[in-house]
Amino acid sequence: MIEFLPWIAVAVICFGYLAQAIKIQVHKEVRDLSAWSFAAWGISYLILAYQGYLIDAPVFIYKNAITFGLVIIILTQIYLHRDDEWHDDEDKTYPCLMTKISLFRMAQEH
């Protein structure tokens, strides 16, 4: 059982980054994300993957390599959506309930 715990940790970490990437794709909202932070994490994950290779630790290699890939996806999304506006008034097909609630509150304030 103990051998599987690191792989479960890898899956949980990757899910966290994948959830962030999906949220960006759905909302096209990147104004609160720091590209510099994600770049620093990406570099560190790449270095740690190389360290895992040097010490022959497959879990360490895969965890850091996969997480590095997900960080690159998020950095790409930050770049692609840097000028997009959240809450586009012309698009009435908002997929998120929280977005609808936010829009409702904004409309009542004006």
URSULMO-V319809 format. One record per pair of residues at least 12 apart in sequence whose C-alpha atoms are under 10 Angstrom apart, sorted by sequence separation. I is the first residue (numbers start at 1). J is the second residue. If there is no record, write none. Layout:
I J
I J
This chain:
48 60
49 61
52 64
87 99
48 61
49 62
51 64
52 65
86 99
87 100
47 61
49 63
50 64
89 103
45 60
46 61
48 63
49 64
50 65
87 102
88 103
45 61
48 64
49 65
87 103
47 64
48 65
49 66
45 63
46 64
47 65
49 67
45 64
46 65
49 68
44 64
45 65
46 66
48 68
45 66
46 67
47 68
42 64
45 67
46 68
42 65
45 68
46 69
44 68
45 69
42 67
43 68
41 67
42 68
45 71
41 68
42 69
42 70
43 71
39 68
42 71
43 72
38 68
41 71
42 72
40 71
41 72
38 70
39 71
38 71
39 72
42 75
37 71
38 72
39 74
35 71
38 74
39 75
38 75
37 75
35 74
36 75
35 75
38 78
33 74
34 75
35 76
33 75
35 77
35 78
30 74
34 78
35 79
30 75
33 78
32 78
30 77
31 78
29 77
30 78
10 59
14 63
17 66
18 67
21 70
25 74
28 77
29 78
30 79
9 59
10 60
13 63
14 64
17 67
20 70
21 71
24 74
28 78
30 80
31 81
13 64
16 67
17 68
20 71
30 81
31 82
7 59
10 62
11 63
14 66
15 67
17 69
18 70
21 73
22 74
25 77
28 80
29 81
30 82
31 83
6 59
7 60
10 63
13 66
14 67
17 70
18 71
20 73
21 74
24 77
25 78
28 81
29 82
30 83
31 84
6 60
9 63
10 64
13 67
14 68
16 70
17 71
20 74
21 75
24 78
27 81
28 82
29 83
30 84
31 85
4 59
7 62
11 66
14 69
15 70
18 73
21 76
22 77
28 83
29 84
30 85
31 86
3 59
7 63
10 66
11 67
14 70
17 73
18 74
21 77
25 81
28 84
29 85
30 86
6 63
10 67
14 71
17 74
21 78
24 81
27 84
28 85
29 86
27 85
28 86
29 87
27 86
28 87
27 87
27 88
27 94
26 94
27 95
26 95
27 96
26 96
27 99
23 96
